[in-house]
Amino acid sequence: MSGYAETVGSLREQFIDPFRPKPPVERVFDNGSISVISHYLLGKLTVVSYILETNDNNIVLIDSGVDSEGVGIKAIIGDKTIKAVANTHSDKDHINGHAILTPGAAVYAHQNELDVISGNRRSDGLLQAAYNFFTKSTNTIDGLNLIPTYDGMEDRVDDIDLRFFNAEGHTTGSQVILAKKAQDEKYHLYTGDAAILYRDGVFRAAPWFLDHKHKVAQTNMSEVIRKILRSGHRIADGLAVHTGHSASGTFEQLANSYGVSLDKELH
């Protein structure tokens, strides 16, 4: 398995250019966190979902990805059970993989977007009109345990701790997810489309024409950063940041990108 330091350079080159041809499915290991990289819209765009394995041999997904057959996910987890999915938002390229879930699986989704997960409304992400043209709908899945989330909510799936932060802007229910194993010190932050790492090494929101409320997205992401910093050094120190469409980066990069001073907020 490759470590984070060994892979991040090549990842940046592979994933930040969305129009470079890529294999259909890739996987990357990051200090025990596993990324599944799939491609859509004629194979030109990249979407990333994440696999977290619990001590009970169950799986927690951060977003289920674009592939309704879950080829990449199944290749990694084998016959392990997907116990839960935590959604960063409900655009179809991040929830199409829900089709592989079994009845009773928990789906953590922002309370503003439960109706999208249940198939009663389309996501308000502006990319969805194009995406719907290329794909069939797989949103309506019976028997899932839909769990509404809200800003500051915390929960645990087996030994994996989850904390949710409101990041409305890209969609009305966009959220950032902080996760770690209970016995570990290292946290991972999953931003979905609320913050994406661009070629110049700067995190930004998705392009304005893809966001529901672009300025709101920028403001809320800055506030998420401050909330994490107010939690103290224990969380912020060494925090890895994983996005929905790019390579991973560091929390320091994220804070600097949004003009938030680490020293000022921590002291």
RALIN-V908604 format. One record per pair of residues at least 6 apart in sequence whose ideal C-beta (glycine too) atoms are under 8 Angstrom apart, sorted by the first residue. I is the first residue (numbers start at 1). J is the second residue. Records with the same first field share a line. If there is no record, write none. Layout:
BEGIN
I=J / J
END
This chain:
BEGIN
1=29
2=28 / 29
3=29 / 30 / 31
4=30 / 31 / 240 / 248
7=28 / 29 / 30
8=247 / 248 / 249
11=28 / 247 / 248
12=197 / 199 / 201 / 246 / 247
14=20 / 22 / 26 / 247
15=37 / 46 / 48 / 245 / 246 / 247
16=197 / 198 / 199 / 246 / 247
17=199
18=44 / 45 / 46 / 245
19=44
21=43 / 44
22=37 / 39 / 43 / 46
23=39
24=38 / 39 / 43 / 71
25=36 / 37 / 38 / 39 / 67 / 71 / 72 / 75
26=36 / 37 / 72
27=34 / 35 / 36 / 37 / 72 / 75 / 76
28=34 / 35 / 37
29=35
30=240 / 242 / 248
31=186 / 240
33=50 / 51 / 52 / 188 / 240 / 242
34=50 / 51 / 52 / 53 / 76
35=48 / 49 / 50 / 51 / 242 / 248
36=48 / 49 / 50 / 51 / 65 / 72 / 73 / 76
37=46 / 47 / 48 / 72
38=46 / 47 / 48 / 49 / 65 / 66 / 67 / 72
39=45 / 46 / 47 / 66
40=47 / 66 / 93 / 131 / 134 / 135
41=130 / 131 / 134
42=134
45=93 / 245
46=245 / 246
47=63 / 65 / 66 / 93 / 94 / 244 / 245
48=63 / 65 / 242 / 243 / 244 / 245 / 246
49=61 / 62 / 63 / 64 / 65 / 73 / 94 / 97
50=61 / 62 / 63 / 188 / 190 / 242
51=59 / 60 / 61 / 73 / 76 / 77
52=59 / 60 / 61 / 62 / 160 / 179 / 181
53=59 / 60 / 77 / 80
54=60 / 83 / 157 / 158 / 159 / 160 / 181
55=158 / 159 / 181
56=158 / 159
57=80 / 81
58=80 / 81 / 82 / 83 / 157 / 158
59=77 / 80 / 81 / 82 / 83
60=82 / 83 / 84 / 85 / 86 / 157 / 158 / 160 / 162 / 179
61=73 / 82 / 84 / 85 / 86 / 97
62=85 / 86 / 88 / 177 / 179 / 190 / 242
63=85 / 86 / 87 / 88 / 94 / 95 / 97 / 190 / 192 / 244
64=70 / 73 / 85 / 94 / 95 / 96 / 97 / 98 / 100 / 101
65=72 / 73 / 93 / 94 / 96 / 97
66=92 / 93 / 94 / 96 / 97 / 135
67=73 / 96 / 97
68=96 / 97 / 99 / 100 / 135 / 136 / 138
69=99 / 100
70=97 / 99 / 100
73=82 / 97 / 100
74=100
81=102
82=100 / 101 / 102 / 105
83=105 / 106 / 157 / 158
84=105 / 106 / 107 / 108 / 157
85=97 / 98 / 101 / 105 / 106 / 107 / 108
86=108 / 162 / 164 / 177 / 179 / 190
87=94 / 95 / 107 / 108 / 109 / 110 / 113 / 117 / 175
88=94 / 174 / 175 / 176 / 177 / 190 / 191 / 192 / 193 / 194 / 244
89=110 / 113 / 123 / 125 / 170 / 171 / 173 / 174 / 175 / 192 / 193 / 194
90=109 / 110 / 113 / 116 / 117 / 123 / 125 / 171 / 173
91=123 / 125 / 127 / 128 / 131 / 170 / 171 / 193
92=123 / 128 / 131 / 132 / 135 / 137 / 138 / 139
93=127 / 131
94=192 / 193 / 244
95=116 / 117 / 139
96=135 / 138
98=107 / 117 / 138 / 139 / 141 / 144
99=138 / 141
101=107 / 141 / 144
102=143
103=142 / 143 / 144
104=143 / 144 / 145
105=144 / 145
106=144 / 145 / 147 / 157
107=117 / 144 / 145 / 146 / 147
108=147 / 149 / 155 / 162 / 164
109=116 / 117 / 146 / 147 / 148 / 149 / 173
110=148 / 149 / 150 / 164 / 166 / 172 / 173 / 174 / 175
111=148 / 149 / 150 / 173
112=168 / 172 / 173
113=123 / 171 / 172 / 173
114=146 / 148
115=121
116=122 / 123 / 139 / 173
117=139 / 144 / 146
118=139 / 140 / 146
119=137 / 139 / 140 / 141
122=128 / 132
123=171
124=171 / 172 / 212
125=170 / 171 / 193 / 210 / 211 / 212
126=209 / 210 / 211 / 212
127=210
147=155
149=164 / 175
150=164 / 166
151=164 / 165 / 166 / 175
152=163 / 164 / 165
153=163 / 164
154=161 / 162 / 163 / 164
155=161 / 162
156=162 / 182
159=181 / 182 / 183
160=179 / 180 / 181 / 182
161=179 / 180 / 181 / 182
162=177 / 178 / 179
163=177 / 178 / 179
164=175 / 176 / 177 / 178
165=175 / 176 / 177 / 178 / 224 / 227 / 228
166=175 / 220 / 224
167=174 / 175 / 176 / 191 / 192 / 194 / 217 / 220 / 221 / 224
168=174 / 212 / 213 / 216 / 217 / 220
169=194 / 205 / 211 / 212 / 213 / 214 / 215 / 216 / 217 / 218 / 219 / 220 / 221
170=192 / 193 / 194 / 205 / 206 / 210 / 211 / 212 / 217
171=193 / 212
172=212
174=192 / 193 / 194 / 217 / 220
175=192 / 194
176=189 / 190 / 191 / 192 / 194 / 195 / 221 / 224
177=189 / 190 / 192
178=187 / 188 / 189 / 190 / 228 / 235
179=187 / 188 / 189 / 190
180=186 / 187 / 188
185=234
186=238 / 240
187=235 / 239 / 240
188=239 / 240 / 242
189=228 / 239 / 240 / 241 / 242 / 251 / 254
190=242 / 243
191=203 / 221 / 241 / 242 / 243 / 244 / 254
192=243 / 244
193=205 / 206 / 210 / 243 / 244 / 245
194=205 / 217 / 220 / 221 / 224
195=203 / 204 / 205 / 221 / 241 / 243 / 254 / 257 / 258
196=203 / 204 / 205 / 206 / 243 / 244 / 245 / 246
197=203 / 241 / 243 / 246 / 247 / 248 / 249 / 253
198=204 / 246
201=249 / 253
202=253 / 257
203=241 / 243 / 249 / 253 / 254 / 257 / 258
204=257
205=211 / 214 / 217 / 218 / 221
206=217 / 245
208=214
211=217
218=258
221=258
222=258 / 259 / 260
225=251 / 254 / 255 / 258 / 260
226=260 / 265
228=235 / 236 / 239 / 251
229=236 / 255 / 260 / 262 / 265 / 266
230=265
232=266
233=266
236=251 / 262 / 266
238=251
239=250 / 251
240=248 / 249 / 250 / 251
241=248 / 249 / 250 / 251 / 253 / 254
242=248
243=249
252=262
255=261 / 262
END
